[in-house]
Amino acid sequence: MKIWTAVAVATVVLAVWWLTASGQPTSEWLVVSDGDIGAGTLRGAIEAANVSDGDDLIRFESGMTIRPRSPLPELADDGITIDASNGLSSPDIGPRVWLDGSLAGDSAGLELIASRGVVRGLGVVGFERYGIGVIGAAATQAVIEGNWIGLTSNGKRSANRLSGVAVIGGARGARVIDNRIGGNGVPERTGHGVVVGGGGTVEVVVSGNVIGIAPDGSSAPNDDGILVVDSAQATIEDNTIGNSHVAGIELRATRLPMNIDGNRVGLRRDGALASNDIGVFLGLGSALARIGTRSANVIAGNRVGIAVEQGAREMLIENNWIGLAPQEDSLRPAVSELPRALVRPNRQKGISIIAGAAEIQVRNNFVAAGDIGIIVSDPGTTKVSLTRNVIAGSREGPTIAAIDVRSGTEISIGGESGFGNDVCGAEFGIRLANTEEASVDSNAVGASVAARVTFDSDDRMVWAIRLDDGVVRAKIRSNQITDAERAGISIVGSASQDNTLQAGFSSQHSLGENQFSGNGIDIDLGADGMTPNDLKDGDQGPNQLLNYPVISEHEVKRIGDSNFLSTFRGTATPGSFVYIYVKDQQGERRLSRGRPANGRGEWTAITNELPSGPLRALAATSSGATSEFSPTFLPAQRVSLAAGVRWFAWTGPSMGIEQAMSPVLRWVETVWVWKSADSEWRGWSPLLPVDANGRQGTLVRLERGDVVRMQLSGQPQADFFLPAGGEIVAEPTIDLKRGFNSVTWLGGSVDSLEALAEFDRARPDLIGTVWQWDGRTWQLIWPRLRGAWDPGQWAYPVLWIRATRDGELRLP
């Protein structure tokens, strides 16, 4: 009684001070005994606080462990604070006061049922129900701060068997902050770290907690780290969550907007693994969550990073690091930190959207993939949009697919320019199956173009964009597709039909086309290499194995001083449209579309543009099914003429010299060609007398790829049109002999200096010097010297290359 009297006197003094300072009466109760009944005990203090006027503060004289033998009273009065912290409380500061429920029977540790309740700095362990409960509509503005819940003073587990903290039954505005919560998952019971649920429980903040991780870093699992359920609503931010049996964060049957930001899920703060089964689980009936919108979550090292399923709807997942973490815990995820990021893939899937999920937006996430980066599956999954994500396979193990759509409807991968995904480092960059009218638009697929992949990743990719069986009416357009070992776009399966691999035709027909570079084959129907044409098209197979078109002719007519008419002819499947593409300084762009091929398979296309690079063509049916590309075709080339010496590349077919020079015969004095194979010049002149063999020199024929030196006299006409060179079936190469080589570039339009630098990397010490004819004289362009001429884009240039040894250059 003397102790309680002293406490009462102290309370009167404090109350007088509080009245003076704020006008609000406050009573203070000091716990001096670890007993269970009577004055100076925690039970007695709660009973006294419940019946006192004004706010109440319950403090502890010293460290102690309290073992109640029956349920403690609820905190039933407004404004009761239990503070065991002595001013210091955090996940990293062990409590000095412990509440042990091992003798309390079927009870919770502390239950707050009135407004403005506070529990701070306690250790709460071993209760059959939850450790701390905030319960009911009257329990508003509660604060649960700096407690250790489910973990003993030496970091061992001592579960609260129905969750660590429960905010339920309509409680509003609770703050669960800076606690360490773990070990509440036990066999045959459901024990979560924090559960928020039911009856209109809203405006809850769960922030700064360490959940599922003991102080020494060891595993202290809960079933869910944080569970929000039954129409409840919470803000979940800046927590570190690991080792959960089910999920680090789970939403189930939530209906109100919710933000999940700045959490570290699956990793300890020092970057070591603390794997949850699922990092963030957006489950049965949940809706309207925003994951990473305000600040990025780090979700790494789990089996699955983010799972969206069981009818989850209207979710936005953006800005997160999936399978990545900053090197230092103090650093927030930022683009500038990506090159130094720790790569900790989620083992099976980075983001999984399955089982009837709908209206899911996934954008601007950075994903270091384990088996699969992002997967979309289930026929009931619909309206999924993937934009501006960066997905790359990890070097730690082979990644099957960066983006994998196994089924679903209204699936959009990428979008308008600037909103596509950057993808590399997987067997399949983007793979689709069993879906209709999917859109794959404006993505950068392949290490050479996936510029936003700045974290450590695998560059290898076998198939860039793959349409497996059951893909119908997909639209694949505006993508940059590079570095695929087998194919840029491949389609397999007889059920994959009417897939469009080009943009729609419009007045802006050069826009929206896929760009290809460095792939084994750019478009592959059947995933078996280039499919030969057959006489009777309409086969069983993807896109009906539509025959590729054949370009057989290109003719040029002058229709004005600077206007020309290009006419292309060839054959294709009757009724199909033929689209002709040119590879020039603008990349590969559409040049023209032909009329539908007639019943004999003949087609014609006309344009008023002269192509300045090699051509190839696609065929497409009226339903959109697109063929493979035709072989590359060298069109007619325009050579500007003037008196004097002219060097140019012969891009026409093999042709007798007299026939080749016949259009300009009246101005020709001499023609010389360096034959590298024989290391000699061969010449021809119409001014020479005919020898016994009927020749006017040693040059008999021009072959495609010859570099021609032509001497003209008089005032020749302005242009000389070389005949079309026809198909190039084999991959173009340049064979170099040690010494000087006369070379024609037939590899299409590329940046000259980039191409030379790439050759130098691929074949070091092969190229000594390179000279290029600039129209008037020879210019040294390699090695680069200050002030040297920059040729820019190459389109059939003529070169002198001094090789240091024999070797071959493979042209892009």
C-alpha positions in Angstrom: 0.0 0.0 0.0 2.9 2.4 0.7 4.2 1.8 -2.8 0.7 2.5 -4.4 0.4 5.6 -2.2 3.7 6.9 -3.5 2.5 6.3 -6.9 -0.7 8.2 -6.2 1.2 11.2 -4.8 3.4 11.2 -7.9 0.3 11.1 -10.0 -1.2 14.1 -8.3 2.0 16.1 -8.9 2.1 15.1 -12.6 -1.6 15.9 -13.0 -1.2 19.4 -11.6 1.7 20.0 -14.0 -0.3 18.6 -17.0 -3.3 20.8 -16.1 -1.1 23.8 -15.9 0.7 23.0 -19.2 -2.2 21.9 -21.4 -5.5 22.0 -19.5 -5.9 18.2 -20.1 -5.7 16.0 -16.9 -3.2 13.1 -17.1 -2.7 10.4 -14.6 0.6 8.5 -14.4 0.8 4.9 -13.1 4.2 3.4 -12.2 4.6 -0.4 -12.4 7.1 -1.6 -9.8 6.2 -5.3 -9.5 6.2 -8.2 -11.9 3.3 -9.7 -10.0 0.0 -10.3 -11.5 -2.5 -8.8 -9.0 -2.6 -5.7 -6.9 -1.1 -2.3 -6.6 2.1 -1.6 -8.6 1.4 -4.4 -11.1 0.6 -3.9 -14.8 -2.9 -5.4 -14.2 -3.5 -2.9 -11.4 -2.3 0.0 -13.5 -4.6 -0.9 -16.4 -7.5 -1.3 -14.1 -6.8 2.1 -12.5 -6.3 3.8 -15.9 -9.6 2.5 -17.2 -11.5 4.3 -14.5 -9.5 7.5 -14.2 -10.5 10.8 -15.8 -8.4 12.1 -18.6 -5.4 10.5 -20.3 -3.2 8.0 -18.5 0.5 7.0 -18.7 1.7 3.7 -17.5 5.5 3.4 -17.0 7.8 0.9 -15.4 10.2 1.4 -12.6 12.8 -1.1 -14.0 13.2 -4.0 -16.3 11.1 -7.0 -15.6 9.2 -10.0 -17.1 5.5 -10.1 -16.3 3.7 -13.4 -16.6 -0.1 -12.9 -16.2 -2.1 -15.9 -15.1 -5.3 -14.8 -16.9 -6.2 -12.3 -19.6 -5.2 -8.7 -18.8 -7.9 -6.1 -18.8 -8.6 -4.3 -22.1 -7.4 -0.8 -22.4 -10.9 0.5 -22.4 -10.5 4.2 -21.7 -9.4 6.9 -24.1 -5.8 8.0 -24.1 -4.0 5.2 -22.2 -0.3 4.9 -23.0 1.8 2.0 -21.9 5.5 3.1 -22.3 8.3 0.7 -21.4 10.9 2.5 -23.6 12.5 5.0 -21.3 12.5 7.2 -24.5 14.3 4.6 -26.7 12.4 2.2 -28.9 13.1 0.7 -32.3 13.4 -2.7 -34.0 17.1 -2.7 -33.0 16.7 -1.9 -29.3 15.7 -4.9 -27.2 12.9 -4.1 -24.6 13.7 -4.1 -20.9 10.1 -5.0 -20.0 8.6 -8.3 -21.2 5.0 -9.6 -21.2 5.1 -13.4 -21.3 1.7 -15.1 -22.1 2.8 -18.7 -21.3 0.6 -18.8 -18.2 -2.3 -16.6 -19.4 -4.4 -19.3 -21.1 -6.4 -18.6 -24.3 -5.8 -14.9 -24.3 -4.2 -12.0 -26.1 -1.3 -9.9 -24.7 -2.8 -6.4 -24.7 -6.1 -5.3 -26.3 -6.8 -1.6 -27.1 -10.6 -1.0 -27.6 -10.7 2.8 -27.0 -9.2 5.8 -28.8 -5.6 7.0 -28.7 -4.2 4.0 -27.0 -0.4 3.6 -27.1 1.9 0.6 -26.5 5.6 1.4 -26.7 8.8 -0.5 -26.0 7.4 -3.8 -24.7 8.4 -7.3 -25.5 5.2 -9.4 -26.0 5.6 -13.2 -26.4 3.9 -16.5 -25.9 0.2 -15.7 -26.0 -2.3 -18.1 -27.4 -4.0 -15.3 -29.4 -2.4 -12.2 -30.8 0.3 -10.2 -29.0 -1.3 -6.8 -29.2 -4.8 -6.1 -30.6 -6.4 -2.9 -31.7 -10.0 -3.9 -31.8 -13.4 -2.3 -32.7 -14.8 0.9 -34.1 -14.0 2.9 -30.9 -10.3 2.0 -31.2 -9.1 5.0 -33.2 -5.6 6.6 -33.6 -3.8 3.8 -31.7 0.0 3.7 -31.8 2.0 0.4 -31.5 5.6 1.5 -31.5 9.0 0.0 -30.9 7.9 -3.3 -29.5 9.4 -6.8 -29.9 6.6 -9.2 -30.6 7.1 -12.9 -30.8 10.8 -12.8 -30.1 12.5 -13.1 -26.7 15.3 -11.0 -25.3 17.9 -13.4 -26.8 16.1 -13.3 -30.2 14.5 -16.8 -29.9 11.0 -17.4 -31.1 8.1 -17.4 -28.7 5.0 -17.2 -30.8 1.9 -15.2 -30.3 -0.1 -17.9 -31.9 -2.8 -15.8 -33.7 -0.5 -13.1 -34.9 1.8 -10.5 -33.5 -0.3 -7.4 -34.0 -4.0 -7.4 -35.0 -5.8 -4.3 -36.0 -9.3 -5.5 -36.6 -13.1 -5.0 -36.1 -13.4 -1.5 -37.5 -10.4 0.2 -35.8 -9.4 3.4 -37.6 -6.2 5.3 -37.9 -3.8 2.9 -36.1 -0.1 3.3 -36.5 2.1 0.1 -36.2 5.6 1.5 -36.4 9.2 0.5 -35.8 8.5 -2.9 -34.2 10.4 -6.1 -34.5 7.8 -8.9 -35.1 8.7 -12.5 -35.7 8.1 -16.1 -34.9 4.3 -16.0 -34.9 3.9 -18.8 -37.5 3.4 -22.1 -35.7 2.0 -25.5 -36.9 -1.8 -25.9 -37.0 -2.4 -22.2 -36.3 -2.4 -19.1 -38.5 0.1 -16.6 -37.1 0.8 -13.5 -39.0 3.2 -10.7 -38.1 0.6 -7.9 -38.5 -3.0 -8.5 -39.5 -5.3 -5.7 -40.5 -8.9 -6.7 -41.2 -12.6 -6.6 -41.0 -15.5 -4.4 -40.1 -14.3 -1.2 -41.7 -10.8 -1.1 -40.4 -9.2 1.7 -42.4 -6.4 4.3 -42.4 -3.9 2.0 -40.8 -0.2 2.7 -41.2 2.3 -0.2 -40.9 5.7 1.4 -41.2 9.3 0.8 -40.3 8.9 -2.6 -38.9 11.3 -5.6 -39.1 9.2 -8.6 -39.6 10.3 -12.3 -39.7 13.9 -11.6 -38.9 15.5 -12.1 -35.5 18.0 -9.5 -34.2 21.0 -11.7 -35.2 19.6 -12.0 -38.7 18.3 -15.5 -38.3 14.9 -16.6 -39.6 11.9 -15.9 -37.3 9.0 -16.8 -39.7 5.4 -15.7 -39.6 2.8 -17.1 -42.0 2.3 -13.7 -43.6 4.5 -10.9 -42.6 1.6 -8.4 -43.1 -1.9 -9.5 -44.0 -4.7 -7.0 -44.9 -8.0 -8.7 -45.3 -11.8 -8.3 -45.5 -12.3 -4.8 -46.9 -9.7 -3.3 -44.6 -7.3 -0.6 -45.8 -3.7 0.3 -44.9 -0.6 2.1 -46.0 2.4 -0.3 -45.8 5.7 1.4 -46.1 9.4 1.1 -45.2 9.2 -2.3 -43.6 11.8 -5.1 -43.8 10.0 -8.4 -44.2 11.5 -11.9 -44.6 11.1 -15.6 -44.1 7.3 -15.7 -44.3 5.7 -19.1 -44.9 3.1 -17.6 -47.2 3.9 -14.0 -48.2 5.8 -11.0 -47.0 2.7 -8.8 -47.7 -0.7 -10.3 -48.5 -3.9 -8.6 -49.5 -7.1 -10.6 -49.5 -10.6 -9.3 -50.2 -9.6 -5.6 -49.9 -11.8 -3.0 -51.7 -10.2 0.4 -50.9 -7.2 2.1 -52.4 -4.0 1.0 -50.7 -0.3 2.0 -51.0 2.6 -0.4 -50.5 5.9 1.6 -50.8 9.5 1.5 -49.8 9.5 -1.9 -48.3 12.4 -4.4 -48.4 10.8 -7.9 -49.0 13.0 -11.0 -49.0 16.3 -9.4 -48.0 17.7 -8.3 -44.7 18.9 -4.8 -44.4 22.5 -6.0 -45.0 21.5 -7.5 -48.3 21.6 -11.2 -47.1 18.7 -13.4 -48.2 15.6 -13.7 -46.0 13.3 -15.4 -48.5 9.6 -15.3 -48.3 7.6 -17.9 -50.3 6.0 -14.9 -52.1 7.1 -11.4 -51.6 3.9 -9.5 -52.2 0.7 -11.5 -52.7 -2.3 -9.7 -54.2 -4.8 -12.4 -53.6 -8.5 -13.4 -53.5 -10.8 -10.5 -54.3 -8.2 -7.7 -53.6 -8.4 -4.5 -55.6 -7.0 -1.0 -56.0 -3.5 -1.5 -54.5 -0.7 0.7 -55.7 2.7 -1.0 -55.3 5.7 1.3 -55.5 3.9 4.4 -56.7 5.3 6.7 -54.0 8.6 5.0 -53.5 10.1 1.8 -54.9 9.9 -1.5 -53.1 12.8 -3.8 -53.1 11.4 -7.3 -53.6 14.2 -9.9 -54.1 15.3 -13.4 -53.1 11.9 -14.9 -52.8 10.4 -17.8 -54.6 8.0 -15.4 -56.3 8.4 -11.6 -56.1 4.9 -10.3 -56.7 1.9 -12.7 -57.3 -1.4 -11.3 -58.6 -4.1 -13.9 -58.7 -7.5 -15.2 -57.6 -9.5 -12.4 -59.2 -7.3 -9.5 -58.0 -8.3 -6.4 -59.9 -7.2 -2.8 -60.8 -3.7 -3.1 -59.5 -0.8 -0.8 -60.3 2.7 -2.1 -59.9 5.3 0.4 -60.8 8.9 1.6 -60.0 9.9 -1.4 -58.0 13.2 -3.3 -57.9 12.4 -6.9 -58.4 15.4 -9.2 -57.9 17.7 -6.2 -57.2 18.7 -4.2 -54.2 20.9 -1.2 -53.6 24.4 -2.1 -52.3 23.8 -0.1 -49.1 20.7 -0.2 -47.0 20.8 3.5 -46.5 20.4 4.1 -50.3 16.9 4.3 -51.9 16.5 2.5 -55.2 17.5 4.9 -57.9 18.4 4.6 -61.6 21.9 5.9 -60.8 22.5 3.0 -58.4 21.5 0.3 -60.8 25.1 -0.4 -62.2 26.2 -1.2 -58.6 23.0 -3.0 -57.5 23.0 -6.4 -55.8 21.4 -9.0 -58.1 19.2 -11.3 -55.9 16.6 -12.8 -58.3 13.3 -14.2 -57.1 14.0 -17.8 -57.9 10.9 -18.8 -60.0 9.1 -15.6 -61.1 9.6 -11.9 -60.6 6.0 -10.9 -61.2 3.2 -13.5 -61.7 -0.2 -12.4 -62.9 -2.5 -15.4 -63.1 -5.8 -17.1 -62.1 -8.3 -14.5 -63.3 -6.5 -11.3 -62.4 -7.8 -8.3 -64.3 -7.0 -4.7 -65.2 -3.4 -5.0 -64.0 -0.8 -2.3 -65.0 2.9 -3.2 -64.6 5.2 -0.3 -65.5 8.7 1.0 -65.0 9.9 -1.9 -62.8 13.4 -3.1 -62.9 13.5 -6.9 -62.9 16.5 -9.2 -62.5 14.9 -12.5 -63.5 15.2 -15.9 -62.1 13.4 -18.6 -64.1 10.9 -16.1 -65.5 10.8 -12.3 -65.2 7.1 -11.5 -65.7 4.5 -14.2 -66.3 0.9 -13.8 -67.4 -1.3 -16.9 -67.4 -4.8 -18.4 -67.1 -7.6 -17.9 -69.7 -9.5 -15.7 -67.2 -6.7 -13.3 -66.8 -7.5 -10.2 -68.8 -6.5 -6.6 -69.5 -2.9 -6.8 -68.5 -0.5 -3.9 -69.5 3.3 -4.2 -69.3 5.0 -0.9 -70.1 8.5 0.6 -69.6 9.7 -2.3 -67.5 13.4 -3.4 -67.7 13.7 -7.2 -67.5 17.0 -9.1 -67.8 18.1 -12.6 -67.0 20.7 -13.0 -64.2 24.1 -14.6 -64.8 23.4 -16.8 -61.8 21.3 -19.2 -63.8 19.5 -19.5 -67.1 16.3 -17.4 -67.5 13.6 -19.2 -69.5 11.7 -16.0 -70.5 11.9 -12.3 -69.6 8.2 -11.9 -70.4 6.1 -15.0 -70.7 2.4 -14.9 -71.6 1.0 -18.4 -71.4 -2.7 -17.5 -71.8 -5.0 -14.6 -71.2 -6.9 -11.9 -73.1 -6.3 -8.2 -73.9 -2.6 -8.4 -73.2 -0.5 -5.4 -74.1 3.3 -5.6 -73.9 4.8 -2.1 -74.5 2.9 0.7 -76.2 3.5 3.8 -78.2 7.1 4.9 -78.7 8.9 5.4 -75.4 6.7 3.1 -73.4 8.0 -0.3 -74.5 10.0 -2.7 -72.3 13.7 -3.3 -72.4 14.4 -7.0 -72.5 17.5 -9.2 -72.7 19.4 -12.2 -71.2 16.8 -15.0 -71.5 16.2 -17.9 -73.8 13.0 -16.2 -74.8 12.9 -12.4 -74.7 9.1 -12.2 -75.0 7.1 -15.4 -75.4 3.3 -15.6 -76.0 0.9 -18.6 -76.2 -2.9 -19.2 -76.2 -3.9 -15.6 -76.5 -5.9 -13.5 -79.0 -5.2 -10.0 -80.2 -2.2 -9.4 -78.0 -0.1 -6.3 -78.7 3.7 -6.3 -78.6 4.7 -2.7 -79.4 7.8 -0.5 -79.2 9.9 -2.9 -77.1 13.7 -3.0 -77.2 14.6 -6.7 -77.2 18.3 -7.7 -77.1 21.4 -6.5 -75.3 22.4 -4.1 -78.1 19.2 -2.0 -77.8 18.0 -2.7 -74.2 19.8 0.5 -73.1 18.0 0.7 -69.7 19.5 -2.6 -68.6 22.4 -1.1 -66.6 22.6 -3.7 -63.8 24.7 -6.8 -64.2 22.9 -9.3 -66.4 23.2 -12.0 -69.0 23.3 -10.8 -72.6 22.5 -14.1 -74.3 19.1 -14.6 -76.0 18.0 -17.4 -78.3 14.6 -16.2 -79.4 13.7 -12.5 -79.2 9.9 -12.6 -79.7 8.3 -16.0 -79.8 4.6 -16.7 -80.6 3.9 -20.3 -79.4 0.9 -22.3 -80.4 -2.5 -20.7 -80.0 -1.5 -17.0 -80.6 -4.2 -15.5 -82.9 -4.2 -12.0 -84.4 -1.3 -10.7 -82.4 0.2 -7.4 -83.6 4.0 -7.2 -83.4 5.2 -3.7 -84.4 7.7 -0.9 -83.7 10.0 -3.2 -81.8 13.8 -3.1 -81.9 14.9 -6.7 -82.1 18.6 -7.7 -82.0 21.1 -10.3 -81.0 18.8 -13.4 -81.1 20.8 -16.5 -81.8 17.9 -18.2 -83.6 15.3 -15.7 -84.6 14.0 -12.2 -84.0 10.4 -13.1 -84.4 9.4 -16.8 -84.5 5.9 -18.3 -84.7 5.1 -22.0 -84.1 2.0 -24.2 -84.1 -0.9 -24.6 -86.5 -3.2 -22.8 -84.1 -1.1 -19.6 -84.4 -2.8 -17.7 -87.2 -3.3 -14.2 -88.7 -0.4 -12.7 -86.7 0.7 -9.3 -88.0 4.4 -8.6 -87.9 4.3 -5.0 -89.3 2.6 -1.7 -88.8 -0.7 -0.9 -90.5 -0.4 0.8 -93.9 -1.0 4.6 -93.9 0.4 7.8 -95.3 3.1 7.5 -92.7 4.0 4.1 -93.8 7.6 4.4 -92.8 6.6 4.5 -89.1 5.9 1.6 -86.8 8.0 -1.1 -88.4 10.1 -3.6 -86.5 13.8 -3.0 -86.7 16.1 -6.0 -86.9 19.8 -6.5 -86.4 22.2 -9.3 -85.7 19.6 -12.1 -85.5 20.1 -15.6 -86.8 17.0 -15.0 -88.9 14.7 -12.0 -88.5 11.3 -13.7 -89.0 10.9 -17.5 -88.8 7.6 -19.3 -89.3 7.9 -22.7 -87.7 11.1 -22.0 -85.8 13.1 -24.1 -88.3 14.9 -21.6 -90.4 13.8 -20.0 -93.6 10.9 -22.0 -95.0 11.1 -22.7 -98.7 8.2 -21.5 -100.9 5.9 -24.1 -102.3 3.7 -24.0 -105.4 0.4 -24.5 -103.5 0.5 -22.2 -100.5 -1.9 -22.3 -97.5 -0.1 -25.0 -95.5 -0.9 -26.3 -92.1 1.4 -24.3 -89.8 1.8 -20.9 -88.2 0.4 -18.1 -90.3 -0.4 -20.9 -92.8 3.4 -20.9 -93.6 2.6 -18.1 -96.0 5.1 -18.0 -98.9 7.6 -15.1 -98.7 7.4 -12.8 -101.8 10.0 -12.8 -104.5 11.4 -9.6 -105.9 12.5 -10.2 -109.5 12.7 -6.7 -111.1 13.4 -3.1 -110.3 13.2 -0.5 -113.1 13.8 3.2 -112.9 12.4 5.9 -115.2 13.2 9.6 -115.1 10.0 11.6 -115.0 11.6 15.1 -114.5 14.8 16.8 -113.8 15.0 15.3 -110.2 11.9 13.0 -110.2 12.1 9.3 -110.8 9.7 6.4 -110.8 10.6 3.0 -109.3 8.7 0.0 -110.4 9.1 -3.4 -108.6 7.8 -6.7 -109.8 7.8 -10.2 -108.5 5.7 -13.2 -107.4 3.7 -14.0 -104.2 0.8 -16.0 -103.0 -2.3 -14.9 -105.0 -4.3 -12.3 -103.1 -1.6 -11.4 -100.8 -0.2 -7.9 -100.4 3.6 -7.3 -100.8 5.4 -4.7 -98.7 8.8 -3.6 -99.8 11.4 -2.4 -97.2 14.6 -0.5 -97.7 17.5 -0.4 -95.3 19.0 3.1 -95.4 20.0 5.9 -93.2 16.6 5.9 -91.4 16.9 2.2 -90.5 14.7 -0.3 -92.2 11.5 1.4 -93.4 8.7 0.6 -95.6 9.2 1.9 -99.2 6.1 0.8 -100.9 3.1 -1.6 -100.9 2.1 -3.5 -104.0 -1.3 -4.3 -105.4 -2.6 -7.7 -104.4 -0.9 -10.5 -106.3 -3.1 -11.7 -109.1 -4.3 -15.2 -109.8 -0.9 -16.0 -111.3 0.8 -14.7 -108.3 2.2 -11.6 -110.0 2.5 -8.3 -108.2 3.7 -4.8 -109.0 4.6 -1.9 -106.6 5.4 1.6 -107.6 7.0 4.5 -105.8 8.6 7.8 -106.7 11.6 7.2 -104.5 14.9 5.7 -105.5 16.0 3.2 -102.8 19.5 3.9 -101.5 20.0 0.6 -99.8 19.2 -3.1 -100.1 15.6 -4.2 -100.2 13.6 -7.1 -98.9 9.8 -7.8 -98.8 7.1 -9.3 -96.7 3.7 -10.7 -97.8 0.5 -10.4 -95.8 -3.0 -11.7 -96.2 -6.1 -9.6 -95.8 -6.5 -11.0 -92.3 -3.0 -9.9 -91.3 -1.0 -13.1 -91.5 2.6 -12.1 -92.3 5.2 -14.2 -94.1 8.9 -14.5 -93.5 11.2 -11.9 -95.2 12.3 -12.4 -98.8 16.0 -12.7 -99.4 17.8 -9.4 -99.7 17.5 -7.7 -103.1 20.0 -5.2 -104.6 18.0 -2.6 -106.4 19.1 -0.5 -109.4 21.6 2.1 -108.3 22.0 5.7 -109.5 25.6 6.8 -110.2 26.0 10.6 -110.9 28.3 11.3 -113.8 30.7 14.0 -114.8 33.8 14.3 -116.9 37.0 12.8 -115.3 37.5 9.9 -112.9 34.6 8.2 -111.1 34.8 5.3 -108.6 31.6 3.4 -107.8 30.4 0.0 -106.6 29.0 -2.4 -109.2 25.9 -3.7 -107.5 24.4 -5.1 -110.6 24.5 -8.8 -111.7 27.4 -10.5 -113.4 27.5 -8.9 -116.9 29.8 -8.5 -119.9 31.7 -5.2 -119.8 30.4 -4.1 -123.2 26.8 -4.6 -122.2 27.3 -3.0 -118.8 28.9 0.1 -120.3 26.5 0.4 -123.3 24.3 3.2 -121.7 27.4 5.5 -121.3 29.6 4.1 -124.1 29.9 7.4 -125.9 31.6 9.0 -122.9 33.8 6.1 -121.6 37.5 6.2 -122.1 38.7 3.4 -119.7 37.3 1.1 -117.1 39.5 -0.5 -114.5 38.7 -3.1 -111.8 41.1 -4.4 -109.1 40.7 -8.2 -108.9 41.9 -9.0 -105.3 41.9 -12.7 -105.9 44.5 -12.3 -108.6 46.1 -9.2 -107.1 46.0 -7.4 -110.4 44.2 -4.6 -112.3 42.1 -5.5 -115.3 41.1 -2.8 -117.8 38.9 -2.3 -120.8 38.5 0.6 -123.2 36.2 1.0 -126.2 39.1 3.1 -127.7 41.4 0.0 -127.9 41.5 -2.1 -131.1 39.8 -5.5 -130.8 42.3 -8.3 -130.3 42.2 -11.8 -131.8 39.7 -12.9 -129.1 37.4 -10.0 -129.8 38.5 -8.2 -126.6 39.4 -4.6 -125.9 41.5 -5.3 -122.8 41.8 -7.9 -120.0 38.5 -6.9 -118.2 35.8 -9.2 -119.6 33.0 -9.1 -117.1 31.8 -7.1 -114.1 30.9 -9.1 -111.0 28.6 -7.9 -108.2 30.9 -6.3 -105.6 33.5 -5.0 -108.0 35.0 -1.6 -107.4 35.0 0.2 -110.7 37.3 3.1 -111.8 35.7 4.8 -114.8 37.4 7.6 -116.9 34.8 9.8 -118.7 35.3 12.5 -121.3 33.0 15.1 -122.8 29.8 16.2 -121.0 28.1 13.0 -120.0 24.4 12.9 -118.9 23.8 13.4 -115.2 23.0 9.8 -114.2 23.9 6.2 -114.9 21.5 3.6 -113.6 23.1 0.3 -112.8 20.8 -2.6 -113.3 19.3 -4.3 -110.3 21.6 -6.8 -108.7 19.0 -9.3 -107.7 18.8 -11.5 -104.6 21.6 -12.0 -102.1 21.0 -15.5 -100.7 24.2 -16.0 -98.7 25.2 -13.8 -95.9 27.5 -11.0 -97.3 31.1 -11.1 -96.3 34.3 -9.3 -97.3 37.3 -11.6 -97.9 40.6 -9.7 -97.3 44.0 -10.6 -98.4 47.1 -9.3 -96.7 47.9 -5.9 -98.3 45.6 -3.6 -100.2 42.0 -4.7 -101.1 39.5 -3.0 -103.3 36.2 -3.5 -101.5 32.5 -2.8 -102.2 30.2 -2.6 -99.1 27.0 -4.5 -99.8 25.9 -4.9 -96.2 23.2 -2.2 -96.1 23.1 1.2 -94.5 25.1 1.4 -91.2 27.1 4.0 -89.5 30.5 3.7 -91.1 32.6 4.4 -88.0 30.5 2.2 -85.7 30.9 -0.6 -88.2 34.7 -0.2 -88.4 34.9 -0.1 -84.6 32.8 -3.3 -84.4 35.1 -5.0 -86.9 38.1 -3.9 -84.9 36.6 -5.4 -81.7 35.6 -8.7 -83.5 38.8 -9.1 -85.6 41.5 -7.1 -83.8 44.7 -6.3 -85.8 43.1 -7.4 -89.1 42.4 -3.9 -90.5 45.3 -1.6 -90.9 44.0 1.4 -92.7 40.8 2.2 -94.6 40.3 4.7 -97.4 37.0 5.8 -98.9 36.1 7.6 -102.1 34.2 10.7 -101.3 33.1 11.5 -104.8 36.2 13.5 -105.8 39.2 11.9 -104.0 40.3 9.2 -101.6 40.0 10.0 -97.8 41.6 8.2 -94.9 38.8 7.2 -92.5 40.5 4.6 -90.3 42.2 4.8 -87.9 40.5 8.0 -86.9 42.6 11.2 -86.9 41.6 14.6 -85.6 39.7 16.5 -88.3 39.3 13.4 -90.5 36.4 13.2 -92.8 33.4 11.3 -91.3 31.6 9.3 -94.1 28.4 9.0 -92.0 26.1 6.2 -93.1 27.4 3.7 -95.6 25.3 2.9 -98.7 27.3 1.1 -101.3 30.6 2.9 -100.7 33.9 1.9 -102.3 36.9 1.3 -100.0 40.5 0.6 -100.1 41.4 -1.6 -97.1 44.9 -2.5 -96.1 44.8 -5.8 -94.3 47.6 -7.0 -92.0 46.8 -10.6 -92.7 44.2 -12.8 -94.5 40.8 -12.7 -92.9 37.0 -12.4 -93.4 34.6 -9.6 -92.3 31.0 -10.6 -91.8 28.7 -7.7 -92.8 25.6 -6.8 -90.8 
